[in-house]
Amino acid sequence: MSRNMDVLVVGGGMITADLILPSLYQLQRKEVIGEITVCALTSGPLRALAENQEIRGAFPGQAFTAQPPLADPPEKNRPELFEQLIARMPPRHLVVAAVPDQMHYAVVMQALRGNQHVLCVKPLVLRHAQALEIEAEARQRGLFVGVEYHKRFDRRSLVARRDYRMGRFGAFVMGDAKLIEPYYYRHSNFQNWFTIESTDPFTYIGCHYVDLVYFITGLRPVEVSLAGVRGKFPNGKEGFLWSSGRVRWENGALLSVTNGLGYPDLAAGSNDQGLVMFCEGSDRTGMIRHDDHNRGAAYAYLDGIGPGGSHYNYVSPDFFRLVPWDGKGLKPVGYGFDSIEAIVESARRVEAAGDLGARRASAALIDEAGIVATPANSSINELVVEAARMSILADGRAVTIEHDGPASRVRPRDAQGGKS
Ligand SMILES: NC(=O)c1ccc[n+]([C@@H]2O[C@H](COP(=O)([O-])OP(=O)(O)OC[C@H]3O[C@@H](n4cnc5c(N)ncnc54)[C@H](O)[C@@H]3O)[C@@H](O)[C@H]2O)c1
């Protein structure tokens, strides 16, 4: 390619403002990528992005092209615009899918059919068959698809993966994962799409820790049961606001996964999260304990400038922060940025490989390395999400996952004549 990849971000919501756009601006500043366009359903979120003081201060002189344009009336919906924008892109640039979970499939497939490399926020899709379709379409065209499971890039996850695979803990046997997002999320755009029939807290954020246990251990999940607690968003729509899941792994290990949209706004946070894994060794046990909530930095602000208006906060310097550097403005640091950078660099590596055969071979190496999540190396997540959705809609009924390559499937445990 004679010039850097241009990037079309589809979705201009919270994840785009908090992580994707600042990371892309840094990559643009380093001349890793070219022009950035952000497309949203309406011009409203794009105006908020363009006027975001933190982003403007960190990246002086940088801007994105808004689609629809900022002058468009904010109440005018343009659900089809992203398709037209993809159709206009020259081949093999990059599309970022940052829309609600249930729309990922449509955006990713549209991008691949338009011959674009893809970065998709997690979870890739909600059905295993769709992940297989995406994998096949990308392979056929020699395109790269990366799934943004940024917790993989947290240094503690990488250390744990290496140590686990060296046998330093023994075999994972019992674990506990928790991620409770702030209460104030209920007042965001979430209330329009985080509804009973579409998603739930496990599907939204529990998947991070399920992916992490797989990333660290290499074990595959074989059964999921998930129960939810229903509640109303401020606009009256009903969603699962809390969920409690149990995942059984192929070696018999169990992981409980607690999720919700309800960490108190005024508590030190911004959220609550962490992972504990107990492991069996020879006449002793091993343990991995990651406190992802209090990472050791606690600040008390004079004004309530913390997330949710709080004064006292556990500040995580690890995920994503804009910090002073020796260049203009501020630079992003943390595993969120590392993850975006790794996916963009992967797409560039595949693109630079050359002809179709070479691009396929380059993408296969990334699949095999298993660090950046791809449809080929992370589709256990789609099986888990599919099982979880089936389970939560049946009030916690256990759903098994049968691993059989492309024929893998999920079904209720008692449908197989087993115990309930
Ligand atoms: N920790 C994480 O990894 C993390 C965190 C937050 C969100 N996410 C994921 O990111 C995705 C988006 O979440 P969010 O928090 O930004 O949601 P959000 O509700 O704040 O934003 C969604 C955006 O999608 C846009 N959109 C909807 N339909 C569209 C269409 N037809 N064309 C173009 N744009 C359209 C909306 O305009 C909005 O800007 C979800 O899949 C979520 O699971 C991941």
The ligand as a Gaussian input file, in Angstrom:
#p B3LYP/6-31G(d) Opt

LIG

0 1
 N      -14.967000      -2.720000      27.955000
 C      -15.204000      -2.820000      26.651000
 O      -14.522000      -3.509000      25.928000
 C      -16.330000      -2.065000      26.125000
 C      -16.764000      -0.998000      26.845000
 C      -17.850000      -0.317000      26.354000
 C      -18.461000      -0.762000      25.196000
 N      -18.000000      -1.822000      24.516000
 C      -18.699000      -2.327000      23.320000
 O      -18.753000      -1.269000      22.377000
 C      -20.003000      -1.313000      21.693000
 C      -20.631000       0.071000      21.734000
 O      -20.769000       0.426000      23.092000
 P      -20.867000       1.944000      23.556000
 O      -20.655000       1.914000      25.018000
 O      -19.999000       2.826000      22.736000
 O      -22.419000       2.207000      23.224000
 P      -23.172000       3.578000      22.993000
 O      -24.612000       3.245000      23.138000
 O      -22.582000       4.667000      23.826000
 O      -22.863000       3.949000      21.460000
 C      -23.355000       3.221000      20.361000
 C      -23.096000       4.038000      19.105000
 O      -23.528000       3.282000      17.976000
 C      -24.100000       4.187000      17.065000
 N      -24.971000       3.483000      16.125000
 C      -26.098000       2.771000      16.365000
 N      -26.644000       2.351000      15.212000
 C      -25.837000       2.807000      14.214000
 C      -25.879000       2.739000      12.789000
 N      -26.850000       2.100000      12.131000
 N      -24.892000       3.351000      12.085000
 C      -23.897000       4.016000      12.728000
 N      -23.815000       4.111000      14.069000
 C      -24.781000       3.528000      14.793000
 C      -24.839000       5.180000      17.940000
 O      -25.108000       6.386000      17.233000
 C      -23.843000       5.381000      19.067000
 O      -22.950000       6.404000      18.728000
 C      -20.819000      -2.424000      22.332000
 O      -20.706000      -3.578000      21.548000
 C      -20.140000      -2.639000      23.668000
 O      -20.259000      -3.980000      24.134000
 C      -16.917000      -2.457000      24.941000

